[in-house]
Amino acid sequence: MAKNYYDILGVSKGASAEEIKRAYRKMAHQHHPDKQSGGNADKFKEVNEAYQVLSEPEKRKQYDTYGQTFEQAQRQGGGGFNYQGGNPFGDFSGFGQGGVEFDLGDIFGDIFGGQRERSTRRNRGVDLEMEIAVKFEEAVFGVTKNVTLEKQDSCKACKGSGAENNGKVVTCPKCHGTGQMATTRRTIFGVVQSRVVCDQCEGTGKIPENPCRVCGGRGILRQEKTIEVKIPAGIDDGQRIRLQGEGEAGYRGSGFGDLYLVIRVMGSKEFQRDGFNLLKNLPISFAQAALGAKIIVKTLDGEIELKIPSGTQSGSVFRVKDKGVPRLNGRGRGDLMLTLRVVVPKKLSKKEKELLSEIANEQGEVVEVDKNFWQEIKDSF
């Protein structure tokens, strides 16, 4: 049964390149064969195979067009297209006659990128992604944190070379340094030659003369590493930081993957964020709103004095410039937006009631309510 690369990565056929990339990172991390639990070498290989095709526009186009025949061509170096009669390759006179050998891997290499490219890509370490929580104030002003993660990292004993005591790394005797092995098979077209990754050097073309006893010659070990990370001022929830070369180590010192940190910002009891502005509700009394006042307001930078004009209405918004969130490009800060909320006291003393009644009478307002009115409202519920 043909493989469906989209199903393998868990994405739809119309998925964007970024969606495919995210799905690959998640699946590769989940099925990595060196994980202590949950690793699956066959599934990991299948996920990589799917990503190598769907991540490159030309290969993806060929796969979408030819489906199963593409998969067979990739696996067999070009000798596996379904033959339904006639010549599926057009007019190649004398093709496959008289036992002539054709390297179809070279032919399809021009179309699909070739085996050598896939081997190099595989040796690069896997990208990793993890979440990191920061406080609201830390996201606003920036912070330096230590992040500890478990990953495939270079073996400290051999410094990633795979050789004992920093010994020699020699040419692979099986593939003679090419990283590939030629195989031949007889098909309806004749004897076809294809190439596969060398299983002794795993495509590198080199092997340690004396393998490292700590890592077994692989040059990598699963171990913990602590990384110091600088969180920039102004970062927002859900944004990512890319740490180049801090992903998993590649085989025998080849390229490292990258580490992506997803920022999760904790909430604040006092402030909300709107882009680079900060929002805050500011409770004031009826007297302060009516008569005006000078009040002390707490901001993330410390306390400031705010002048409330007389007659200020509930819901009025005051802007305090440059007391918001620093912009990520380093050009200034947002503002602090203070929304005034007039608080009505739940309980009043006898004198307070008398004074408020006098004010209401002065303004011609009727405020006296029958005492039984509220009881009737309660009984109706």
C-alpha angles and dihedrals in degrees: 000000000000119000119244105215092194091056091047091058093037096238134122123254089251094052117138123242090255092052090051091049093051092047091051094051091050095047094042091052091047096050101032105143093225094060112115091227132022097016118143119183095194093049091045090053090048092050091050091048091052093047093049089059102037096042093063116067096216095048091045091051091051091048093049089050102043103024111179095014089058091053092051093047091052094048096045098038091251102316099102110073113134106258113215099169131292123046111307091195098056125241105350100155113215092007111169095354126140095012093292111167119232122188098221089177087071092047094052091038088076090055104035104026098258134252095281093061092050091050092054092047092051093053092061113097121259120264114241132207129196139162125244124194121219131180120252093251091047091056090050098048101023129243142206115237137178115233120197120197138163115236147137104285136170115286107252093208095061098019090238097303095107090225124121114248091357089296130165125306108209137191113278107257093208100057096018092235098307095107089224139084125214117228129185131207134175116242137166087275094054130259109348125197123208136168132236132184113273109254094209100056095019092232099310097104090222135086131183114258089221112021118229110260093216099054100019092242095301094110092221137083134182106249144141121269130185116212127191109227127192111213107204121232113260099028115151136216113283096018118129134225118207117214105194115220095007095106124090121316119252124236114294098349098318121142122315123233122234131258119227117200116202110207118225112190117205118229126257126224093213107032140048126194126232107178104298094339125092122220125207135172113226117199117210133173126252090249093052091050094046100041101027127241148192111243135180114242125195115225131174087260095051135273125331133182116243123195114219112201118223114266095029111166126224110262094033113144124220120196119215107192123228095007095106133082122318112247114247092233089060096246108129131295139277123250136262112242113203117196112198117222118191107219118214112211115241094212129036131189120236091256093050090052091050092050093048090048089054091052091049092049090048090055094043095248125147110222105152112109128188108260091228091057095080092046090055090051091051093048091052089064 
